[in-house]
Amino acid sequence: MGTRDCRRPAFGTRKGRQCQRIWVLLALAAAPWLTLGSRAWAQNCASPANAIVAENCLPGNPSSQWDVSIDGDDPSMVGFATDISVNQGGTINFKINTNAKAYTMDIYRMGYYGGMGARKVTSITPSVQLPQSQPACLTDSTTNLVDCGNWAVSASWQVPTTATPGIYFVHLIRTDTQGKNQIFFIVRNDSSTSAVLFQTSDETWQAYNEWDPSSDATPDPTRPGHSLYGPTGAYDLTNRAFKVSYNRPFHTRDLNLRPCPSSLGPSIP
């Protein structure tokens, strides 16, 4: 599952300065390869080999429009997709818990896009009157399971039949405070006959997901919930969740202060 080494050291510390030097050296070493990669990308876009290549040749959106900084996900607006994946042409529902009287929902697909990292596909709007009051999540103190499947649907998206498979996310923005959060899901193509199958690590995302109902109690939650590895960064296997559910929001950008949490790690198809 490999995210233990993603802890973020304080950059004022000796360890933090060492990490800074390492990242600088890696960036300098990678620069020539990035140039070659850009040339290869331009050549591939002249004659895309398949739909994925063609999709990634489209212009993307800068991360300033869709990214959420470390610790920047707004705990006052959280949500999840009722299914982790949806087939082309299907409908996916989103359940959102927030006291916001208005918010926007922009849907992006993750990909190369000339180095931008994501492309805005469309925008949708909530289908319920706001603010929407959600019931308390279901919990099991024996297993530390948290299941918010009892929340009501807040919005839906009819996925186009032409949607390119990949990892997608809804970028949520409150209109009052500009607070941001994200909901991740996957678009599939069940009729594909491709010889190559890319499988997302969503089970790993959930294994490390520490979201808990107490996580949205304050703007800066310091007491994460229980993942399969414990309630804190100490990996306390004696005090962990023994069951986890997909029916709950992600700690998308503050998973124990790791800079490579959930799907925003290496998975960019």
C-alpha positions as CSV (number, residue, x, y, z in Angstrom):
1,M,0.0,0.0,0.0
2,G,3.1,2.1,0.1
3,T,2.2,5.5,1.6
4,R,4.2,5.4,4.8
5,D,7.1,7.3,3.3
6,C,4.8,10.1,2.2
7,R,4.8,11.8,5.6
8,R,5.5,15.5,5.3
9,P,8.3,16.7,7.5
10,A,8.3,20.2,8.9
11,F,10.4,22.2,6.5
12,G,12.0,24.1,9.3
13,T,13.6,20.9,10.6
14,R,16.8,19.2,9.5
15,K,14.8,16.4,8.0
16,G,12.6,18.9,6.2
17,R,15.7,20.7,4.7
18,Q,17.1,17.3,3.6
19,C,13.9,16.5,1.8
20,Q,13.9,19.9,0.1
21,R,17.4,19.3,-1.2
22,I,16.4,15.8,-2.4
23,W,13.4,17.2,-4.3
24,V,15.6,19.9,-5.9
25,L,18.1,17.3,-7.1
26,L,15.3,15.1,-8.4
27,A,13.8,18.0,-10.3
28,L,17.1,18.9,-11.9
29,A,17.8,15.3,-12.9
30,A,14.3,15.0,-14.4
31,A,14.4,18.2,-16.4
32,P,15.9,16.7,-19.6
33,W,13.5,13.8,-19.5
34,L,10.6,16.1,-19.1
35,T,11.7,17.9,-22.3
36,L,11.9,14.7,-24.2
37,G,8.5,13.7,-22.8
38,S,6.9,16.9,-24.1
39,R,8.3,16.2,-27.5
40,A,7.0,12.6,-27.5
41,W,3.6,13.9,-26.3
42,A,3.4,16.4,-29.2
43,Q,4.2,13.6,-31.7
44,N,1.6,11.3,-30.2
45,C,-1.0,14.0,-30.4
46,A,-0.4,14.4,-34.1
47,S,-1.9,10.9,-34.5
48,P,-3.4,9.5,-31.3
49,A,-3.2,5.7,-31.0
50,N,-6.3,5.4,-28.9
51,A,-9.1,7.3,-27.1
52,I,-6.9,7.7,-23.9
53,V,-4.1,9.3,-25.9
54,A,-6.5,11.5,-27.7
55,E,-8.1,12.6,-24.4
56,N,-4.8,13.5,-22.9
57,C,-4.0,15.6,-25.9
58,L,-6.8,18.0,-25.1
59,P,-6.0,21.2,-23.3
60,G,-6.2,20.9,-19.5
61,N,-6.9,23.3,-16.6
62,P,-4.1,24.7,-14.4
63,S,-4.0,23.2,-10.9
64,S,-4.9,26.6,-9.5
65,Q,-8.4,26.0,-10.7
66,W,-8.9,22.5,-9.3
67,D,-6.3,21.5,-6.8
68,V,-6.8,21.6,-3.0
69,S,-3.6,22.3,-1.0
70,I,-2.4,20.1,1.8
71,D,-4.7,20.6,4.8
72,G,-6.8,22.8,2.4
73,D,-9.9,20.6,2.1
74,D,-12.8,22.3,3.8
75,P,-14.3,20.0,6.5
76,S,-17.5,22.0,6.5
77,M,-18.4,20.6,3.0
78,V,-17.8,16.9,2.6
79,G,-19.3,14.2,0.4
80,F,-18.8,11.0,-1.6
81,A,-20.1,9.2,-4.7
82,T,-22.7,6.5,-4.0
83,D,-20.6,4.2,-6.2
84,I,-16.8,4.3,-6.6
85,S,-17.3,3.7,-10.3
86,V,-19.8,4.2,-13.1
87,N,-20.0,2.9,-16.6
88,Q,-20.2,5.2,-19.6
89,G,-23.8,6.3,-20.1
90,G,-24.7,5.6,-16.5
91,T,-25.8,7.9,-13.7
92,I,-23.7,8.5,-10.6
93,N,-25.1,10.1,-7.4
94,F,-23.3,12.3,-4.9
95,K,-24.1,12.7,-1.2
96,I,-22.9,16.0,0.4
97,N,-23.0,17.2,3.9
98,T,-22.6,21.0,4.4
99,N,-24.2,24.0,6.0
100,A,-23.5,26.1,2.9
101,K,-26.5,27.8,1.3
102,A,-24.9,27.6,-2.1
103,Y,-21.9,25.8,-3.7
104,T,-20.6,24.9,-7.1
105,M,-19.8,21.5,-8.5
106,D,-17.3,21.2,-11.3
107,I,-16.4,17.8,-12.7
108,Y,-12.8,17.1,-13.8
109,R,-11.0,14.1,-15.3
110,M,-7.4,13.4,-14.2
111,G,-4.8,13.0,-16.9
112,Y,-1.7,14.4,-18.5
113,Y,-3.2,17.2,-20.6
114,G,0.1,18.8,-21.4
115,G,1.2,18.6,-17.8
116,M,-1.9,20.4,-16.4
117,G,-3.0,17.2,-14.5
118,A,-6.8,17.6,-15.0
119,R,-9.4,18.8,-17.5
120,K,-12.8,20.3,-16.7
121,V,-15.5,18.2,-18.2
122,T,-18.7,19.8,-17.1
123,S,-20.5,21.5,-14.2
124,I,-23.6,20.3,-12.4
125,T,-25.8,21.8,-9.7
126,P,-27.3,20.4,-6.5
127,S,-30.7,18.8,-7.0
128,V,-32.0,19.6,-3.4
129,Q,-32.8,22.7,-1.5
130,L,-29.9,24.2,0.4
131,P,-28.7,24.0,3.0
132,Q,-29.2,20.3,3.1
133,S,-29.3,18.6,6.5
134,Q,-27.9,15.1,6.6
135,P,-28.4,12.5,9.4
136,A,-25.6,11.3,11.6
137,C,-23.6,8.6,10.0
138,L,-24.1,5.0,11.1
139,T,-21.3,3.7,13.4
140,D,-20.2,0.5,15.0
141,S,-18.1,1.0,18.1
142,T,-17.0,-2.7,18.0
143,T,-15.3,-2.4,14.6
144,N,-15.0,1.4,14.4
145,L,-17.0,1.3,11.1
146,V,-18.4,4.6,9.8
147,D,-21.0,4.3,7.1
148,C,-22.8,7.4,5.8
149,G,-25.0,5.5,3.3
150,N,-28.0,6.9,5.1
151,W,-27.3,10.4,3.7
152,A,-29.7,11.7,1.0
153,V,-28.6,12.3,-2.5
154,S,-27.5,15.9,-3.2
155,A,-26.7,15.8,-6.9
156,S,-26.4,13.5,-9.9
157,W,-24.4,13.3,-13.1
158,Q,-25.6,11.5,-16.3
159,V,-22.3,10.3,-17.6
160,P,-22.0,10.8,-21.4
161,T,-21.6,7.6,-23.4
162,T,-18.6,9.2,-25.0
163,A,-16.9,10.0,-21.6
164,T,-13.3,8.8,-21.6
165,P,-12.6,6.2,-18.9
166,G,-10.4,7.3,-16.0
167,I,-10.3,8.9,-12.6
168,Y,-12.7,11.8,-12.2
169,F,-13.5,14.1,-9.3
170,V,-16.1,16.7,-8.3
171,H,-14.5,20.0,-7.2
172,L,-16.8,21.5,-4.6
173,I,-16.5,25.3,-3.8
174,R,-18.6,27.1,-1.3
175,T,-19.9,30.4,-2.7
176,D,-19.7,32.2,0.7
177,T,-16.2,31.3,2.0
178,Q,-14.7,29.8,-1.2
179,G,-13.9,26.6,0.9
180,K,-13.0,23.7,-1.3
181,N,-13.3,19.9,-1.3
182,Q,-13.3,17.0,-3.7
183,I,-15.2,13.8,-4.4
184,F,-13.4,11.1,-6.4
185,F,-14.9,8.4,-8.6
186,I,-14.0,6.3,-11.7
187,V,-15.7,6.2,-15.1
188,R,-15.5,2.7,-16.7
189,N,-16.0,1.3,-20.2
190,D,-17.5,-2.1,-19.7
191,S,-17.6,-2.8,-23.4
192,S,-13.9,-2.2,-23.9
193,T,-11.9,-5.0,-25.6
194,S,-8.5,-3.4,-24.8
195,A,-5.6,-5.8,-24.1
196,V,-4.5,-3.5,-21.2
197,L,-6.5,-3.0,-18.0
198,F,-5.7,-0.2,-15.5
199,Q,-7.0,-1.0,-12.1
200,T,-7.2,1.9,-9.6
201,S,-6.1,1.4,-6.0
202,D,-9.4,2.6,-4.5
203,E,-9.3,-0.1,-1.9
204,T,-6.0,1.3,-0.7
205,W,-7.5,4.8,-0.7
206,Q,-10.2,3.5,1.7
207,A,-7.8,1.5,3.8
208,Y,-5.9,4.7,4.6
209,N,-9.0,6.9,4.7
210,E,-9.2,8.4,8.3
211,W,-12.4,10.4,7.8
212,D,-14.7,10.3,10.8
213,P,-17.8,12.2,11.7
214,S,-15.7,14.2,14.2
215,S,-13.5,15.2,11.4
216,D,-15.9,18.0,10.2
217,A,-16.4,19.4,13.7
218,T,-13.8,22.1,13.4
219,P,-12.1,23.9,10.4
220,D,-8.8,22.2,11.2
221,P,-9.5,18.7,12.5
222,T,-6.6,17.4,14.6
223,R,-8.3,14.1,15.6
224,P,-8.6,11.9,12.5
225,G,-10.9,9.0,12.5
226,H,-10.0,5.3,12.2
227,S,-8.4,3.8,9.2
228,L,-7.4,0.1,8.9
229,Y,-4.1,1.2,10.4
230,G,-5.2,3.2,13.4
231,P,-6.6,6.6,14.4
232,T,-3.3,8.5,14.1
233,G,0.0,8.5,12.2
234,A,1.4,6.0,14.7
235,Y,-0.2,3.1,13.0
236,D,-1.9,1.9,16.2
237,L,-3.0,-1.6,15.1
238,T,-4.6,-2.2,18.5
239,N,-6.9,0.8,18.1
240,R,-7.9,0.7,14.4
241,A,-11.0,0.1,12.3
242,F,-11.6,-3.5,11.5
243,K,-14.2,-2.6,8.8
244,V,-14.3,0.4,6.5
245,S,-17.0,1.6,4.2
246,Y,-16.9,3.3,0.8
247,N,-20.0,5.3,2.0
248,R,-18.0,8.2,3.6
249,P,-16.0,11.2,2.5
250,F,-12.2,11.1,1.9
251,H,-9.6,13.0,3.8
252,T,-8.5,14.1,0.4
253,R,-5.5,16.3,1.2
254,D,-4.7,15.9,4.9
255,L,-4.2,12.2,5.4
256,N,-1.8,12.4,8.4
257,L,-0.1,15.4,6.7
258,R,1.1,13.2,3.8
259,P,1.7,15.2,0.6
260,C,0.6,12.3,-1.6
261,P,-2.8,11.2,-0.2
262,S,-5.6,9.2,-1.7
263,S,-5.9,9.2,-5.5
264,L,-3.7,12.3,-5.9
265,G,-0.7,10.1,-5.6
266,P,0.8,8.2,-8.6
267,S,-2.6,7.3,-10.2
268,I,-3.0,9.7,-13.1
269,P,-4.1,7.6,-16.2
